[in-house]
Amino acid sequence: MPIEAGQPIKASEVNAMFDTKENISNKVTVLSSESTTAQYPSAKTVHDNLTLKENTSNKVTALSSTSTHTQYPSAKTVYDNLILKENANKKKPLSPARQTPSIPRPKRYTRL
């Protein structure tokens, strides 16, 4: 509850506000398996840990039968392989300007 200018405040209201304040002693700069639910990370700690999440050694630019479950392809690799598959199926490849395939229109039927 905010304190309004010119309004009297009660001690219980002040205590309630202090109960919800940030407890700086729970702020951490390192995340680990020993972190608790009472702790909270700094913004820099979150950024640094998210940046470390991508394991670029598992990023691949080609897909093959030897690809593993820990590898992941780049967006370009996925696109190129979809185009190759489409060409293999003898369908018209997607043009760069049209990234989604066209949906065939339903046939029209005439009443008898």
C-alpha positions in Angstrom: 0.0 0.0 0.0 1.6 3.3 -1.0 2.0 6.2 1.4 0.0 9.2 0.4 1.4 12.7 0.9 -0.3 14.6 3.7 -2.0 11.5 5.1 -1.2 10.0 8.5 0.4 6.6 8.5 0.1 3.8 11.1 3.0 1.9 12.5 1.4 -1.4 11.4 1.4 -0.1 7.8 5.1 0.8 8.0 5.9 -2.6 9.5 3.9 -4.3 6.7 5.9 -2.4 4.1 9.2 -3.3 5.7 8.1 -7.0 5.7 7.9 -6.9 2.0 11.1 -5.1 1.3 14.0 -6.7 -0.6 16.3 -8.6 1.8 19.7 -7.7 0.4 21.4 -10.5 2.4 19.5 -13.0 0.1 21.0 -11.4 -3.1 23.5 -13.8 -4.8 25.9 -13.3 -7.6 26.5 -17.0 -8.3 23.9 -19.6 -9.1 24.4 -23.2 -8.1 22.6 -26.4 -7.1 22.9 -25.1 -3.5 20.8 -22.0 -4.3 17.7 -21.6 -2.2 14.2 -20.3 -2.9 14.8 -17.4 -0.5 17.8 -16.2 -2.6 17.5 -14.1 -5.7 20.1 -13.4 -8.4 21.3 -10.0 -9.6 20.4 -9.0 -13.2 24.0 -9.5 -14.3 24.1 -13.0 -12.8 20.9 -14.0 -14.7 22.4 -12.5 -17.9 25.7 -14.3 -17.5 24.1 -17.6 -16.8 21.7 -17.4 -19.7 24.5 -16.5 -22.0 26.4 -19.6 -20.9 23.4 -21.8 -21.6 24.1 -22.2 -25.4 26.7 -24.9 -25.8 28.0 -23.8 -29.2 30.2 -26.9 -29.5 26.9 -28.8 -30.1 25.7 -26.5 -32.8 25.9 -28.0 -36.3 25.6 -26.7 -39.8 24.8 -30.0 -41.5 22.4 -32.8 -40.7 23.2 -36.4 -41.3 22.5 -40.0 -40.0 25.3 -39.5 -37.5 23.6 -36.4 -35.9 23.1 -36.9 -32.2 20.4 -35.9 -29.7 22.7 -33.4 -28.0 23.4 -31.5 -31.3 21.2 -28.7 -32.6 21.1 -27.1 -36.0 21.3 -23.5 -37.0 18.1 -21.9 -38.4 19.8 -21.8 -41.9 20.6 -25.5 -41.7 16.9 -26.3 -40.9 15.7 -24.1 -43.8 18.2 -25.6 -46.2 17.2 -29.1 -45.3 13.5 -28.4 -45.6 14.2 -27.0 -49.2 16.2 -30.1 -50.0 13.4 -32.3 -48.8 10.8 -30.4 -50.8 13.0 -30.6 -53.9 13.4 -34.4 -53.3 9.6 -34.7 -53.2 9.5 -32.9 -56.6 7.4 -30.0 -55.3 8.0 -26.4 -56.2 10.5 -25.1 -53.7 9.6 -22.2 -51.5 10.8 -18.9 -52.8 12.6 -16.7 -50.3 9.8 -14.1 -50.5 7.2 -16.8 -49.7 8.3 -18.7 -46.6 5.2 -20.8 -46.2 3.8 -23.3 -48.7 0.5 -22.4 -50.4 -2.6 -24.1 -49.3 -4.7 -25.6 -52.1 -8.2 -24.3 -52.5 -11.1 -26.7 -52.0 -12.8 -28.0 -55.1 -16.1 -26.5 -56.0 -19.0 -28.9 -56.3 -22.2 -28.2 -58.2 -25.6 -29.1 -56.9 -27.5 -31.8 -58.7 
